[in-house]
């Protein structure tokens, strides 16, 4: 099992990155949280990974930390949830929102995830309640602790712009997209705290897709 890669970031296309580890280029499908923290090319990168072996392929999935990978592994143990869908869930909805959706039985929240219809969402909700309640609570607590750290004004927006530029957006496009994402967040989630870098980038990707 390949559980972690530490090497040099070479390139990316959409949510697939390539890391050079001792001269070997590993292709890894990653979550939105990894994309928001990508360094410049030829710079060091460290990701946690999960290897899926099939008859026709060996696939690596990458995560920003152990907690995110553990949640992915819990997802793929649920009947009907494969690695692609598990990755989509992690990239489409933040942990705190997912925890609230499970607690309040908000099936509609899950249908917003690409590839999840109503019936799948209903099954997922039942499975999530029975298997993920404690884990989601722990991860939400960790995120809340991290959110307590002081950031400089505008830092989150600048980080989101940088991440979008790394994903192929032009600088002006990225700036406008982040401004939209901030406004959209304030309009749709006024009761929540300021968005994180990952949440801003997720809003942009889900609204506009990949920049050109």
N, C-alpha and C positions, 0 to 999 in steps of 0.2 A: 504493500500500500504506500503510495506517495502522499504524505500528509502535509508537506510544507515545501515551498520553493523559495529560495533566496538567490537572486541573480541580478541580471541587467535587463531592464525593460527595453525591448526592441521596437515593437509596433503594436497597433491594435486596429480592429475593424469591427464596428458596432460594439458588441459586448465580448468579443474574443481578443485576447492579448497574447503576445509571444514573449516569453522570458528566456534569456540565455543563461543557462546554468552550466558552467564549465565547458562551454562550447557546444552544448546541446540546446536547441530551441524547443521549448515546451509551449504548446498551444493550449490555452486555458480559457474556458468560458467563465466569466466573472459576474458578480452582482453589481448593482448600481453603486453600492458603497465603495467597492474597489475602484470603479471608474472615476469617482469623485476625488480619489486620492492618488491617481496616477502621476508619477514624476515625468520629467522630460525624458525623451528617448536617450538611451545610453547611460541612464542613471539607475542606481540600485533600487530593487523592488522586492518586497517580501510578502508572500501571500500564503494563507492556509488553504489546503486543497483536499479534495475528495476524488478518488479514482473510481470510475465506473467501467467495468470490463464487460464487453459484449462479444458475441461471436465475430462480428465484423469490425469492431473498433474498440479502442481504449480511450476513454474520454476523461479529461481533467476539468473539475469545476473549482473555481477559486473564490476565497472569502477574505474579508478584511480582518477577522479575528476568529478565535476558537468558538465563541458563542454563536456567531452567525453560521459557522460550519455545523455545529451541533444541532442547530435548529433545522438546517437543511437535511441533516441525516434523520431527524425525527419526521420531517415531512415525507421523505421517500419511503418510510415504513408504513405510511398510510395507504390503504388500498386505493389504487387508481391514480396515485400521485407519482409521476416519474421525475427524473432529475430536471427536465426542461420546465415542467410546471412548478416544481419546488423553487427553481431559480427565478421564475417569473413572479412568484409570490413574494420572495425576498426583495426583488427589485421594484415591485409595484406598490408595496404598502409597508410603511415603517412599523416597527415592533409595537410601539405604544398604541397606534391606531388599530393594529391587528388584535392586540390584547383587549381593547375596548369593544371591538366588534364581536369578539368571542364572548366576552362577559355579558354584553347586551343582546346577544343573538341577532346581530345585524347581518343577515345573509346577503342583503343587497350590496354590502361593502365588498364581499368576496367576488360578486359577479363583475366588478369593475376590473378585475385582474384578467389580462389577456389569456384566453383559452379556458376560462371558467364560466360555464353556463349555470342556470338556476339549479338543476338537479345535482350537478357536481358541487356547487356551493353549499347546498343543503347537507350533502354527505360530508363535505369537508368540515362544516360547522360542528357536526356531531363528533367527528373524530378529533377535532381540535379541542373541544371541550373536555374530552376524556383523556387525551394524551399530552396536551400542551399547557394546561392551565398553570401549573407550577412553574414550568420553564419560561413561559411568557411573562409571568409576574417577576421572576428573577431578572430577566433581560430588561424589562421595563425599568426596574429599580436601578440597574447598572446604567442605563441610558440617562435616567434622571440625575444620577450622581455626576455623570459626565457633563450633562447640560448645566450643572451648577458652576462649572469653570467659567471664569470671566474671559470674554473675547473682546477684541477691540471693535469699535463701531465700524460697520461695513466689512468686517473681515469675512463673514460668512458669504456675503454677496460676491466679494472678490474671489474667494475660493471656488464658488460655483461658476463664475465666469471662466476662471482658469481651467476648470474641469471640462466645460463645454468646448473651449478652444481646443483642448486635447482630443475631444471627440470629433473634431472636424468643423466646428462652427467658426465663422469669421468673428473677429473681436467685437465688431459693432453688433452683429447678430446675437452674440452671446450676452452682451450687455443689455440689449433690448429684451431678450428672452428672460433674463433674470429679473429685470424690472417687472415684467408681466407676472412672473411666478410669485414674486413678493406681493404684488397687488392681489393676485388670485388667492393667495394664502390668507391675506387679511380679510378678504371678502367672504371666503367660504369657511374659514376656521378661526373666527375672531376670538373664540374662547380659549384657543391654545397658545402656547408660548411661541416666540419667534421661531421660524423654521431653521433646521440645520442645513448644512451644505448639501448633504445627501437628499434631503426632502425637496430643496429647491431644484436640484438637477433632475430629480424624479418627476416633478411637475412639468418641467420643460420637455423632457423626453416623451412623456405621455401625451403632451399637448401638440408638440411640433414634430417629434421624431428626430432623426439624425440631421444635423445641419449640413448644408452644401456649400 
